[in-house]
Amino acid sequence: MAKIREGTEEIEVCPECGSRHLVRDYERGELLCEDCGLVLDDQFIDQGPEWRAFDVEQGEKRARTGAPMTYTIHDKGLSTEISWKNKDSYGKSIPTRNRAQLYRLRKWQRRIRVSNATERNLAFALSELDRMASAMGLPRNVRETAAMIYRKAVNKNLIRGRSIEGVVAASLYAACRQCGVPRTLDEVAGSSRVGRKEIGRTYRFMTRELKLKLMPTKPQDYVQRFCSELKLSGEVQSKAAEILKDASEKELTSGRGPTGVAAAAIYISSIICNERRTQREVADVAGVTEVTIRNRYKELTEKLGIDIVL
């Protein structure tokens, strides 16, 4: 089997045709090239479980491992947790005479999971991070990235003199930008217990100290979400992306707020595609004023030569 190096990664390729489309056939234990059909390996080991499950419940019963490691729990999810159910590993009820002992074990287990001040800080901060991420409907990878950024800030002692909520909100804002699902400062502040100004200040401080290389957000990053919230079709979304591409080429987006430009492009494309939304509706979703949409709308229609019949 041939391998090529791309940056720091080694990628497997077919030695016959150089294709990267390699497929594993688990029934035969073979590694095949999808393009030319060459069998690269006919005796590779199946890394999966030796048992089969036909539904989720059966899979949970037969699994002998716990949940994967995660940075969103202060101990990375590696510690033991004693269930609140008074049942043993076989599912049988624990006798009444042993329940007091189990209660004490459960209580002390909960206490020793958080043993010092740093762990207490992490436990509180990560539960706050999870609450905010759930309120904003953010995916798993964003939560993991935010937890990693917060842990780096704790290790560099950047928390001292700042509120935990402020640093958590700034970590979440940075993670959103890093993962390509940007949220505005106002949206983060809406789910947080701290103000927009403090989040912005803490975010700038953290990016400087942790040397986070984050690119400025583009109007295109907001189009899909705004269109979804306005219940607009894929045609409107494509047209808005097209308008923004032309605007970027003519440098109409530089020096302007990305949400305002995205909102104006969506407003224009909704009129063109006969799925009209009012400026008020678009402004509410984008978190900008109607005046901003009107100004960006005039700039885009004049400079791009778009004729709109209102």
One Martini backbone bead per residue (centre of mass of N, CA, C, O) as a GRO file, in nm:
protein
  310
    1MET     BB    1   0.095   0.037   0.024
    2ALA     BB    2   0.056   0.365  -0.046
    3LYS     BB    3   0.208   0.686   0.058
    4ILE     BB    4   0.122   1.029   0.127
    5ARG     BB    5   0.225   1.361   0.196
    6GLU     BB    6   0.018   1.609   0.386
    7GLY     BB    7   0.200   1.773   0.563
    8THR     BB    8   0.133   1.581   0.858
    9GLU     BB    9  -0.006   1.376   0.670
   10GLU     BB   10  -0.095   1.036   0.590
   11ILE     BB   11  -0.195   0.902   0.272
   12GLU     BB   12  -0.376   0.662   0.124
   13VAL     BB   13  -0.286   0.485  -0.180
   14CYS     BB   14  -0.292   0.361  -0.489
   15PRO     BB   15  -0.031   0.193  -0.661
   16GLU     BB   16  -0.166   0.185  -0.948
   17CYS     BB   17  -0.351   0.485  -0.973
   18GLY     BB   18  -0.351   0.696  -0.711
   19SER     BB   19  -0.598   0.662  -0.548
   20ARG     BB   20  -0.817   0.760  -0.257
   21HIS     BB   21  -1.053   0.542  -0.311
   22LEU     BB   22  -1.096   0.359  -0.031
   23VAL     BB   23  -1.236   0.032   0.055
   24ARG     BB   24  -1.411  -0.148   0.310
   25ASP     BB   25  -1.461  -0.502   0.338
   26TYR     BB   26  -1.598  -0.666   0.612
   27GLU     BB   27  -1.682  -0.951   0.507
   28ARG     BB   28  -1.379  -1.011   0.364
   29GLY     BB   29  -1.132  -0.835   0.460
   30GLU     BB   30  -1.102  -0.581   0.252
   31LEU     BB   31  -0.895  -0.362   0.047
   32LEU     BB   32  -1.015  -0.124  -0.189
   33CYS     BB   33  -1.028   0.008  -0.509
   34GLU     BB   34  -1.272   0.202  -0.662
   35ASP     BB   35  -1.145   0.250  -0.953
   36CYS     BB   36  -0.964  -0.039  -1.023
   37GLY     BB   37  -1.003  -0.295  -0.798
   38LEU     BB   38  -0.773  -0.327  -0.613
   39VAL     BB   39  -0.622  -0.543  -0.377
   40LEU     BB   40  -0.445  -0.439  -0.093
   41ASP     BB   41  -0.613  -0.615   0.133
   42ASP     BB   42  -0.708  -0.958   0.278
   43GLN     BB   43  -0.623  -0.924   0.625
   44PHE     BB   44  -0.788  -0.728   0.790
   45ILE     BB   45  -0.877  -0.593   1.092
   46ASP     BB   46  -1.153  -0.586   1.290
   47GLN     BB   47  -1.240  -0.314   1.520
   48GLY     BB   48  -1.493  -0.418   1.609
   49PRO     BB   49  -1.724  -0.587   1.749
   50GLU     BB   50  -1.816  -0.936   1.821
   51TRP     BB   51  -2.103  -0.825   1.832
   52ARG     BB   52  -2.459  -0.812   1.790
   53ALA     BB   53  -2.714  -0.561   1.706
   54PHE     BB   54  -3.078  -0.480   1.649
   55ASP     BB   55  -3.072  -0.249   1.871
   56VAL     BB   56  -3.015  -0.005   2.097
   57GLU     BB   57  -3.069  -0.163   2.360
   58GLN     BB   58  -2.882  -0.403   2.291
   59GLY     BB   59  -2.624  -0.233   2.257
   60GLU     BB   60  -2.615  -0.123   2.552
   61LYS     BB   61  -2.595  -0.404   2.694
   62ARG     BB   62  -2.327  -0.510   2.531
   63ALA     BB   63  -2.166  -0.284   2.607
   64ARG     BB   64  -1.820  -0.222   2.762
   65THR     BB   65  -1.836   0.087   2.722
   66GLY     BB   66  -1.815   0.411   2.736
   67ALA     BB   67  -1.792   0.715   2.681
   68PRO     BB   68  -1.631   0.937   2.527
   69MET     BB   69  -1.404   1.164   2.528
   70THR     BB   70  -1.439   1.495   2.690
   71TYR     BB   71  -1.405   1.856   2.731
   72THR     BB   72  -1.707   1.922   2.866
   73ILE     BB   73  -1.571   1.781   3.110
   74HIS     BB   74  -1.365   1.823   3.375
   75ASP     BB   75  -1.273   1.490   3.357
   76LYS     BB   76  -1.342   1.389   3.052
   77GLY     BB   77  -1.528   1.134   3.140
   78LEU     BB   78  -1.332   0.922   3.331
   79SER     BB   79  -1.510   0.893   3.560
   80THR     BB   80  -1.705   0.770   3.800
   81GLU     BB   81  -2.064   0.684   3.809
   82ILE     BB   82  -2.327   0.672   4.033
   83SER     BB   83  -2.623   0.571   4.017
   84TRP     BB   84  -2.955   0.655   4.126
   85LYS     BB   85  -3.015   0.374   4.095
   86ASN     BB   86  -3.127   0.079   4.289
   87LYS     BB   87  -2.904  -0.098   4.102
   88ASP     BB   88  -2.739  -0.339   3.962
   89SER     BB   89  -2.565  -0.480   3.691
   90TYR     BB   90  -2.828  -0.686   3.653
   91GLY     BB   91  -3.102  -0.514   3.756
   92LYS     BB   92  -3.118  -0.549   4.053
   93SER     BB   93  -3.236  -0.488   4.348
   94ILE     BB   94  -3.139  -0.328   4.628
   95PRO     BB   95  -3.128  -0.378   4.936
   96THR     BB   96  -3.230  -0.187   5.199
   97ARG     BB   97  -2.972  -0.232   5.389
   98ASN     BB   98  -2.770  -0.104   5.141
   99ARG     BB   99  -2.865   0.196   5.073
  100ALA     BB  100  -2.704   0.372   5.270
  101GLN     BB  101  -2.427   0.298   5.155
  102LEU     BB  102  -2.482   0.395   4.863
  103TYR     BB  103  -2.537   0.688   4.935
  104ARG     BB  104  -2.252   0.744   5.050
  105LEU     BB  105  -2.093   0.671   4.797
  106ARG     BB  106  -2.228   0.879   4.610
  107LYS     BB  107  -2.150   1.132   4.772
  108TRP     BB  108  -1.831   1.086   4.766
  109GLN     BB  109  -1.803   1.068   4.462
  110ARG     BB  110  -1.903   1.356   4.405
  111ARG     BB  111  -1.677   1.499   4.574
  112ILE     BB  112  -1.407   1.370   4.439
  113ARG     BB  113  -1.444   1.483   4.150
  114VAL     BB  114  -1.413   1.764   4.319
  115SER     BB  115  -1.105   1.856   4.471
  116ASN     BB  116  -1.046   2.151   4.352
  117ALA     BB  117  -1.052   2.473   4.237
  118THR     BB  118  -1.006   2.412   3.935
  119GLU     BB  119  -1.235   2.198   3.911
  120ARG     BB  120  -1.462   2.384   4.002
  121ASN     BB  121  -1.432   2.587   3.777
  122LEU     BB  122  -1.472   2.387   3.541
  123ALA     BB  123  -1.748   2.275   3.622
  124PHE     BB  124  -1.897   2.547   3.603
  125ALA     BB  125  -1.807   2.646   3.320
  126LEU     BB  126  -1.904   2.389   3.151
  127SER     BB  127  -2.203   2.412   3.231
  128GLU     BB  128  -2.239   2.697   3.111
  129LEU     BB  129  -2.154   2.625   2.822
  130ASP     BB  130  -2.379   2.415   2.775
  131ARG     BB  131  -2.617   2.607   2.817
  132MET     BB  132  -2.549   2.810   2.591
  133ALA     BB  133  -2.529   2.608   2.352
  134SER     BB  134  -2.823   2.510   2.378
  135ALA     BB  135  -2.962   2.791   2.341
  136MET     BB  136  -2.804   2.822   2.043
  137GLY     BB  137  -2.772   2.547   1.885
  138LEU     BB  138  -2.495   2.397   1.903
  139PRO     BB  139  -2.263   2.196   1.807
  140ARG     BB  140  -2.031   1.973   1.923
  141ASN     BB  141  -1.762   2.095   1.804
  142VAL     BB  142  -1.798   2.375   1.939
  143ARG     BB  143  -1.791   2.281   2.236
  144GLU     BB  144  -1.511   2.152   2.228
  145THR     BB  145  -1.355   2.406   2.140
  146ALA     BB  146  -1.442   2.589   2.376
  147ALA     BB  147  -1.325   2.405   2.602
  148MET     BB  148  -1.032   2.423   2.499
  149ILE     BB  149  -0.999   2.731   2.525
  150TYR     BB  150  -1.063   2.747   2.828
  151ARG     BB  151  -0.831   2.561   2.924
  152LYS     BB  152  -0.604   2.744   2.818
  153ALA     BB  153  -0.680   2.988   2.995
  154VAL     BB  154  -0.633   2.844   3.267
  155ASN     BB  155  -0.330   2.761   3.219
  156LYS     BB  156  -0.260   3.089   3.171
  157ASN     BB  157  -0.419   3.265   3.382
  158LEU     BB  158  -0.682   3.445   3.249
  159ILE     BB  159  -0.911   3.455   3.481
  160ARG     BB  160  -0.793   3.657   3.645
  161GLY     BB  161  -1.024   3.922   3.703
  162ARG     BB  162  -1.256   3.744   3.575
  163SER     BB  163  -1.536   3.627   3.460
  164ILE     BB  164  -1.650   3.323   3.383
  165GLU     BB  165  -1.879   3.401   3.185
  166GLY     BB  166  -1.701   3.581   2.999
  167VAL     BB  167  -1.499   3.356   2.910
  168VAL     BB  168  -1.707   3.157   2.800
  169ALA     BB  169  -1.833   3.345   2.587
  170ALA     BB  170  -1.564   3.399   2.434
  171SER     BB  171  -1.506   3.101   2.363
  172LEU     BB  172  -1.768   3.057   2.199
  173TYR     BB  173  -1.720   3.279   1.989
  174ALA     BB  174  -1.448   3.165   1.885
  175ALA     BB  175  -1.554   2.880   1.805
  176CYS     BB  176  -1.758   2.971   1.594
  177ARG     BB  177  -1.543   3.097   1.404
  178GLN     BB  178  -1.357   2.843   1.378
  179CYS     BB  179  -1.614   2.648   1.270
  180GLY     BB  180  -1.809   2.825   1.071
  181VAL     BB  181  -2.050   2.935   1.302
  182PRO     BB  182  -2.136   3.231   1.333
  183ARG     BB  183  -2.186   3.468   1.597
  184THR     BB  184  -2.300   3.723   1.748
  185LEU     BB  185  -2.258   3.911   2.024
  186ASP     BB  186  -2.563   3.939   2.084
  187GLU     BB  187  -2.628   3.635   2.089
  188VAL     BB  188  -2.434   3.560   2.318
  189ALA     BB  189  -2.546   3.769   2.525
  190GLY     BB  190  -2.841   3.647   2.531
  191SER     BB  191  -2.722   3.366   2.673
  192SER     BB  192  -2.588   3.538   2.876
  193ARG     BB  193  -2.478   3.719   3.191
  194VAL     BB  194  -2.336   3.918   2.995
  195GLY     BB  195  -2.211   4.167   2.819
  196ARG     BB  196  -2.100   4.266   2.513
  197LYS     BB  197  -1.849   4.430   2.601
  198GLU     BB  198  -1.711   4.210   2.777
  199ILE     BB  199  -1.685   3.993   2.560
  200GLY     BB  200  -1.512   4.158   2.362
  201ARG     BB  201  -1.276   4.215   2.555
  202THR     BB  202  -1.209   3.916   2.624
  203TYR     BB  203  -1.165   3.817   2.334
  204ARG     BB  204  -0.924   4.002   2.262
  205PHE     BB  205  -0.741   3.903   2.491
  206MET     BB  206  -0.739   3.595   2.413
  207THR     BB  207  -0.630   3.616   2.122
  208ARG     BB  208  -0.362   3.745   2.209
  209GLU     BB  209  -0.261   3.530   2.427
  210LEU     BB  210  -0.338   3.256   2.244
  211LYS     BB  211  -0.301   3.302   1.938
  212LEU     BB  212  -0.562   3.339   1.765
  213LYS     BB  213  -0.644   3.250   1.425
  214LEU     BB  214  -0.890   3.468   1.302
  215MET     BB  215  -1.111   3.521   1.069
  216PRO     BB  216  -1.312   3.715   0.925
  217THR     BB  217  -1.630   3.746   0.874
  218LYS     BB  218  -1.867   3.651   0.636
  219PRO     BB  219  -2.167   3.693   0.483
  220GLN     BB  220  -2.194   3.390   0.384
  221ASP     BB  221  -2.212   3.259   0.678
  222TYR     BB  222  -2.529   3.374   0.723
  223VAL     BB  223  -2.732   3.288   0.499
  224GLN     BB  224  -2.842   3.007   0.579
  225ARG     BB  225  -2.964   3.087   0.856
  226PHE     BB  226  -3.147   3.323   0.769
  227CYS     BB  227  -3.315   3.161   0.560
  228SER     BB  228  -3.421   2.952   0.759
  229GLU     BB  229  -3.568   3.158   0.952
  230LEU     BB  230  -3.740   3.278   0.689
  231LYS     BB  231  -3.832   3.044   0.501
  232LEU     BB  232  -3.640   2.997   0.254
  233SER     BB  233  -3.525   2.901  -0.032
  234GLY     BB  234  -3.261   2.781  -0.222
  235GLU     BB  235  -3.282   3.001  -0.440
  236VAL     BB  236  -3.234   3.245  -0.255
  237GLN     BB  237  -2.962   3.153  -0.146
  238SER     BB  238  -2.812   3.144  -0.420
  239LYS     BB  239  -2.862   3.443  -0.495
  240ALA     BB  240  -2.722   3.567  -0.247
  241ALA     BB  241  -2.443   3.439  -0.304
  242GLU     BB  242  -2.408   3.577  -0.578
  243ILE     BB  243  -2.420   3.870  -0.480
  244LEU     BB  244  -2.179   3.845  -0.278
  245LYS     BB  245  -1.966   3.769  -0.487
  246ASP     BB  246  -1.985   4.034  -0.651
  247ALA     BB  247  -1.931   4.224  -0.409
  248SER     BB  248  -1.646   4.115  -0.341
  249GLU     BB  249  -1.515   4.180  -0.619
  250LYS     BB  250  -1.605   4.504  -0.569
  251GLU     BB  251  -1.561   4.578  -0.260
  252LEU     BB  252  -1.852   4.607  -0.081
  253THR     BB  253  -1.778   4.449   0.206
  254SER     BB  254  -1.568   4.630   0.299
  255GLY     BB  255  -1.624   4.791   0.612
  256ARG     BB  256  -1.871   4.599   0.675
  257GLY     BB  257  -2.120   4.444   0.813
  258PRO     BB  258  -2.199   4.117   0.753
  259THR     BB  259  -2.503   4.113   0.838
  260GLY     BB  260  -2.603   4.351   0.665
  261VAL     BB  261  -2.520   4.239   0.387
  262ALA     BB  262  -2.672   3.970   0.407
  263ALA     BB  263  -2.955   4.093   0.447
  264ALA     BB  264  -2.966   4.251   0.179
  265ALA     BB  265  -2.926   4.007  -0.012
  266ILE     BB  266  -3.183   3.857   0.084
  267TYR     BB  267  -3.387   4.079   0.018
  268ILE     BB  268  -3.330   4.088  -0.286
  269SER     BB  269  -3.371   3.779  -0.352
  270SER     BB  270  -3.670   3.765  -0.251
  271ILE     BB  271  -3.779   3.954  -0.472
  272ILE     BB  272  -3.674   3.808  -0.729
  273CYS     BB  273  -3.816   3.515  -0.620
  274ASN     BB  274  -4.104   3.574  -0.495
  275GLU     BB  275  -4.022   3.591  -0.149
  276ARG     BB  276  -4.116   3.820   0.019
  277ARG     BB  277  -3.960   4.032   0.263
  278THR     BB  278  -3.938   4.233   0.508
  279GLN     BB  279  -3.724   4.444   0.661
  280ARG     BB  280  -3.811   4.370   0.949
  281GLU     BB  281  -3.773   4.061   0.932
  282VAL     BB  282  -3.472   4.063   0.853
  283ALA     BB  283  -3.369   4.239   1.090
  284ASP     BB  284  -3.452   4.048   1.324
  285VAL     BB  285  -3.272   3.806   1.234
  286ALA     BB  286  -2.989   3.977   1.197
  287GLY     BB  287  -2.960   4.221   1.412
  288VAL     BB  288  -3.064   4.481   1.259
  289THR     BB  289  -3.146   4.758   1.096
  290GLU     BB  290  -3.336   4.903   0.850
  291VAL     BB  291  -3.129   5.117   0.767
  292THR     BB  292  -2.899   4.923   0.697
  293ILE     BB  293  -3.049   4.773   0.473
  294ARG     BB  294  -3.102   5.020   0.293
  295ASN     BB  295  -2.807   5.101   0.246
  296ARG     BB  296  -2.706   4.827   0.130
  297TYR     BB  297  -2.919   4.808  -0.093
  298LYS     BB  298  -2.832   5.058  -0.253
  299GLU     BB  299  -2.540   4.975  -0.306
  300LEU     BB  300  -2.592   4.704  -0.453
  301THR     BB  301  -2.788   4.800  -0.680
  302GLU     BB  302  -2.603   5.021  -0.803
  303LYS     BB  303  -2.319   4.865  -0.836
  304LEU     BB  304  -2.462   4.592  -0.975
  305GLY     BB  305  -2.722   4.653  -1.151
  306ILE     BB  306  -3.002   4.612  -0.997
  307ASP     BB  307  -3.334   4.546  -1.095
  308ILE     BB  308  -3.617   4.666  -0.900
  309VAL     BB  309  -3.960   4.585  -0.839
  310LEU     BB  310  -4.174   4.719  -0.580
   0.00000   0.00000   0.00000
